[in-house]
Amino acid sequence: MDEVDTHTDEDIERLAADLFGHVRDLNQAAEGRSGRIRPVALHSVLGNLAQTAFGLARAAEQIDAVLDRELSAGRLGHGSGLDPTPVVVQAHDALARAHEHAAELGESFRRSQGALTAVHGTTDDADTLDKGEVAAAEQTSPDLEPAKNDFPTSIKEALAGQAKPEPPATQRPATPHPSRPRREP
């Protein structure tokens, strides 16, 4: 059985809800910060936002493909007993626009990330961590003990030996497919 076929409708709904929850949490975390955010962290966030936007473009394509397949197979109906084709075509057009916008959003995040590549902080990042970050870094948890065994040097110790931190290497997402033509109802 194909991996895609193993997901239930409930799994797919939960994943979409989780995505929304993670975006909400990211917004709240960025909003509520009173300390400095390092350029390397912003670079990473922008890269992840670009990946997410390109993923949303792909999701719009996949949802559209499912609708086309189900309509072609005659497995869609209309709540009023009418032909579902005009409504599905409207959904197709809206999904095509969503795909275009998500791809543009991803490209904008990617350009923002690229622009920040040469930017770095002006002071030692270890000296400017806010108190919440220091407390979180120093806090030990039983869940972290296995990682501690594999990585005996703390991040703080590892960074102390570096002149300046380098941004993490990020993998650029594949360029999205060209826009699809819209169908007229």
Order of alpha helices (4+ residues) and beta strands (2+ residues): alpha-alpha-alpha-alpha-alpha-alpha
